[in-house]
Amino acid sequence: MNKEILFDAAFGDEIKHVRLLGMNGHNGWYHVYMDNYFKGQMFYRDETWVFFGNSQNEFTFEDVEILGQIIDENN
Protein backbone atom coordinates (compact mmCIF):
# COMPACT_ATOMS: atom_id res chain seq x y z
CA MET A 1 0.00 0.00 0.00
CA ASN A 2 1.25 3.49 -0.82
CA LYS A 3 2.11 5.79 2.07
CA GLU A 4 -0.10 8.89 2.10
CA ILE A 5 0.43 12.15 3.99
CA LEU A 6 -2.43 14.68 3.97
CA PHE A 7 -2.41 18.24 5.33
CA ASP A 8 -3.51 21.81 4.59
CA ALA A 9 -0.90 24.48 3.88
CA ALA A 10 -0.94 28.24 3.41
CA PHE A 11 0.40 29.58 0.12
CA GLY A 12 0.18 33.33 0.42
CA ASP A 13 -3.46 34.07 1.23
CA GLU A 14 -4.67 30.69 -0.05
CA ILE A 15 -5.10 27.44 1.84
CA LYS A 16 -4.34 24.37 -0.29
CA HIS A 17 -5.03 20.70 0.41
CA VAL A 18 -1.73 18.84 0.04
CA ARG A 19 -1.33 15.13 -0.57
CA LEU A 20 2.08 13.46 -0.57
CA LEU A 21 1.79 9.96 -1.96
CA GLY A 22 4.71 7.54 -1.51
CA MET A 23 5.05 5.25 -4.50
CA ASN A 24 5.46 1.48 -4.06
CA GLY A 25 8.59 0.15 -5.66
CA HIS A 26 10.22 3.58 -5.67
CA ASN A 27 11.78 3.91 -2.25
CA GLY A 28 11.91 7.59 -1.33
CA TRP A 29 9.73 8.78 -4.26
CA TYR A 30 6.63 10.86 -3.49
CA HIS A 31 4.05 12.35 -5.81
CA VAL A 32 2.92 15.85 -4.78
CA TYR A 33 -0.71 16.89 -5.24
CA MET A 34 -2.32 20.23 -4.35
CA ASP A 35 -6.08 20.55 -4.44
CA ASN A 36 -6.16 17.17 -6.25
CA TYR A 37 -3.85 18.42 -9.02
CA PHE A 38 -0.56 16.61 -9.66
CA LYS A 39 2.31 19.07 -9.21
CA GLY A 40 5.31 16.78 -9.54
CA GLN A 41 7.41 14.27 -7.67
CA MET A 42 10.07 14.37 -5.00
CA PHE A 43 12.86 12.01 -4.09
CA TYR A 44 15.78 11.95 -1.67
CA ARG A 45 19.25 12.05 -3.24
CA ASP A 46 22.65 12.93 -1.76
CA GLU A 47 21.07 13.97 1.57
CA THR A 48 18.75 16.46 -0.18
CA TRP A 49 15.12 16.36 -1.29
CA VAL A 50 14.79 17.04 -5.03
CA PHE A 51 11.61 18.16 -6.80
CA PHE A 52 10.70 17.53 -10.44
CA GLY A 53 7.45 19.13 -11.43
CA ASN A 54 5.13 20.60 -13.99
CA SER A 55 6.45 24.08 -13.21
CA GLN A 56 9.91 24.28 -11.64
CA ASN A 57 9.28 27.90 -10.60
CA GLU A 58 6.24 27.02 -8.50
CA PHE A 59 8.24 25.65 -5.56
CA THR A 60 11.21 27.31 -3.91
CA PHE A 61 14.12 25.37 -2.44
CA GLU A 62 12.66 26.16 1.00
CA ASP A 63 9.25 24.74 -0.01
CA VAL A 64 10.90 21.48 -1.08
CA GLU A 65 12.89 21.33 2.18
CA ILE A 66 9.68 21.77 4.20
CA LEU A 67 7.88 19.04 2.24
CA GLY A 68 10.90 16.78 2.75
CA GLN A 69 10.84 17.44 6.51
CA ILE A 70 7.14 16.54 6.61
CA ILE A 71 7.88 13.27 4.80
CA ASP A 72 10.80 12.51 7.15
CA GLU A 73 8.66 13.19 10.23
CA ASN A 74 5.93 10.84 8.98
CA ASN A 75 8.20 7.87 8.19
Legacy VTK file of the C-alpha trace (Angstrom):
# vtk DataFile Version 3.0
C-alpha trace
ASCII
DATASET POLYDATA
POINTS 75 float
0.000 0.000 0.000
1.246 3.486 -0.824
2.112 5.791 2.074
-0.095 8.885 2.098
0.432 12.151 3.988
-2.434 14.684 3.975
-2.409 18.244 5.327
-3.509 21.810 4.585
-0.897 24.481 3.879
-0.942 28.241 3.413
0.400 29.580 0.118
0.177 33.334 0.421
-3.460 34.071 1.233
-4.667 30.691 -0.050
-5.097 27.439 1.839
-4.342 24.368 -0.290
-5.027 20.699 0.415
-1.734 18.845 0.038
-1.333 15.128 -0.569
2.079 13.460 -0.574
1.795 9.957 -1.957
4.712 7.538 -1.513
5.048 5.251 -4.501
5.455 1.482 -4.061
8.589 0.146 -5.658
10.221 3.577 -5.673
11.783 3.907 -2.250
11.914 7.589 -1.335
9.728 8.778 -4.260
6.634 10.858 -3.488
4.048 12.352 -5.806
2.922 15.846 -4.776
-0.713 16.892 -5.241
-2.324 20.226 -4.355
-6.085 20.551 -4.439
-6.157 17.171 -6.246
-3.850 18.425 -9.020
-0.556 16.611 -9.659
2.313 19.071 -9.211
5.310 16.776 -9.544
7.408 14.275 -7.669
10.068 14.369 -5.004
12.863 12.011 -4.091
15.777 11.955 -1.669
19.255 12.050 -3.237
22.655 12.926 -1.755
21.068 13.967 1.572
18.751 16.464 -0.182
15.118 16.359 -1.289
14.792 17.036 -5.029
11.607 18.161 -6.796
10.696 17.532 -10.441
7.445 19.130 -11.427
5.132 20.604 -13.991
6.453 24.077 -13.211
9.914 24.285 -11.639
9.278 27.900 -10.603
6.242 27.018 -8.504
8.243 25.649 -5.556
11.214 27.315 -3.910
14.119 25.369 -2.436
12.662 26.158 0.996
9.251 24.743 -0.014
10.897 21.484 -1.077
12.887 21.326 2.182
9.679 21.767 4.198
7.877 19.042 2.239
10.899 16.782 2.753
10.837 17.444 6.508
7.143 16.543 6.608
7.881 13.272 4.797
10.796 12.510 7.146
8.660 13.187 10.228
5.931 10.837 8.977
8.197 7.869 8.186
LINES 1 76
75 0 1 2 3 4 5 6 7 8 9 10 11 12 13 14 15 16 17 18 19 20 21 22 23 24 25 26 27 28 29 30 31 32 33 34 35 36 37 38 39 40 41 42 43 44 45 46 47 48 49 50 51 52 53 54 55 56 57 58 59 60 61 62 63 64 65 66 67 68 69 70 71 72 73 74
